[in-house]
Amino acid sequence: MERPSLLLLPPEITDLIFSTIPIHDSTKLRLLCKSYNHRFQSHFRTKIFTYLRLNTHPSTIHHLSKITQSGVGPWIQHITFSSKPLSKLNPNISLSSPSDDHENDYNTSSKYLPPPPPPNDLTEILNHLPNLRLIDFDGSCNITNWKEIISSISKSQVSAIETLRSPPGKMLVSGLLLSPSEMEQYSYGSFDRLKTLEMHTEGMPMQNFWSWISIIGRNCLEDLTIRNSRNDIDNDINSIIDNHHQNSISANPDHIDNFLPQTFNLPHLKRLHLDDLYLTVKDITNHLLPSHISSQFEKLNLTKCHLLPNDPAQNWFIILTHLKTHTFPKLTYLKLSLSGYYNGITTYDLPDLKFNTNEIIISSAGKTAKPWNQRNTKCEVKLRSGEWNTYVVRKSLWEELDRVMRDGLGEEVFWESLTNGKWTSDRATRLKRIIKVGEVSRLEYGERGDPRLWERIRAISREVDSDCEDVWY
């Protein structure tokens, strides 16, 4: 009778067993005999080299070069770059060649040591990683690391990258501007398979930035996330007009048609998440959510986005009617964070809207509920109530839009019905009015404000509430 052995098991079973073994134990398993080593070598390499975390120092890049030359390049699928020093080496150094200081240290340490390794070009190394699918950065990387590595990718022949994430720290948008020649190099195909792009930025994204996204995402991009943070300068609408429309005859923000370039197009987009950006209604309806992607689009998340012209009630109503008109039948997730966002308007506050049909389960069938264009799909309508509380109601967004559009009614009737008339109540507008009082006080009396400021704020806070029974705490 033949002795039991892992080698006698079907490959599917051994693959499952090996996937649960820690790397240290898998090394011992390979040392048992030549047959085991031969059988599990590919699994071992997959465990070791599928995911790499690399320091951006040239010595680390040199080690990556040696790894790829050993023949394991095809196993590498995910690289996370970090600028944290793995030793006392200087992390702030070019990726393309070692520093002179490091070279001198190497030569003076011992006259018998061989000369330092030749410079290693990251672009050339990437050419030996045909299955590299994900490029990630940790919070220690800065915009210089990002630009050098992304430039190296664009110059290389690697074309399997599907996911690209920027450092989670906020990168100044002004530092991401590209010259025409730099923009052209991104058209050569290195990002032809890019499906997911996640950016963390600070400032006001220029048309140059949006053009770059359109170029690298034109073939396959399905998931776009931009988490932005606008600084005080970018909150000045006049500076935004100067940056984006220097050649425009009108300086009226109501006449701005778009912040995105006219050529912007992501034909395969399915999921969109934008935080804290200046946009126009046409940017969303014509470029980000055009009618030709309505049949495939699945997820929309817009948080604190400021739309021009400056009439939020009308702007967001137009966007919702755009979704209704073109159906967007596969839209399963919607999140519009509008409540409490101060835009200088204190007469009303818009509610947060959210639905996720993937979370709704039909108990009898065990299947997901019908999409949003079915009348039984409820949307959570959440409105700020006072300074700390929240008013919540659930309604069919599709039915509300259908009734208003069918009867030819306007945005005021829609928001009135959707919020049960609460959107103009004293409770809903209380926080925005407090912010307005503080803003006017600082403009008139400087940073310290009017001595009577807190008295005015307390007067607003002490207002009598008539709708406490409708508040969810």
MORA-V171634 format. One line per field, one symbol per residue. ss: DSSP state (a for helix, b for strand, c for the rest). phi: phi as a letter, one per 40 degrees, with the letter a starting at -180 (. if undefined). A space follows every 10 residues. Layout:
ss=???
phi=???
This chain:
ss=cccccaaacc aaaaaaaaac ccaaaaaaaa cccaaaaaaa aaaaaaaaac bbbbbccaaa aaaaaaaaaa aaaaaccbbb bbcccccccc ccccccccca aaaaaaaaac cccccccccc caaaaacccc cccbbbbccc ccaaaaaaaa aaaaaccccc ccbbbccccc bbaaaaccca aaaaaccccc cccccbbbbb bbccccaaaa aaaaaaaccc ccbbbbbbbc ccccccaaaa aaaacccccc ccaaaccccc cccccccccc bbbbbccbbb aaaaaaaacc aaacccccbb bbbccbbbcc caaaaaaaaa aaaaaccccc ccbbbbbccc cccccccccc cbbbbbaaac bbccccbbcc ccccccccbb bbbbbcccbb bbbbbcaaaa aaaaaacccc aaaaaaaacc caaacaaaaa aaaaaaaaaa aaaaaccccc ccaaaaaaaa accccccaaa cbc
phi=.ccdaccccd dccccccccc cddccccccc ccacccdccb ccccccccbc bbbbcccdcc cccccccccc hcdcccbabb cbbcccaccc ccacccaccc ccccccccca ccccccccdb ccdcccccbc bcbbbbbccc cbccddcccc ccccccccbb cbbbbcdccc cccccccbcd cccccccchc bcbcbbbbbb bbhbdccdcc ccccccbccb dbbbbbcbbc cccccccccc cccbbccccc bcdccccacc ccccabcbcb bbbbbfbcab ccdcccbcbc ccbccbcbab bbbfccbbcc bddccccccc ccccccgfcc cbbbabcbcg ccbgcbcabc ccbaaacccc bcccbgbccc ccccccccbc bbbcbgcbcb bbabaccccc cccccccgcb ccccccccbf gccbcccccc ccccccdccc ccccbgccgc dcdccccccc ccdccbbccc ccc
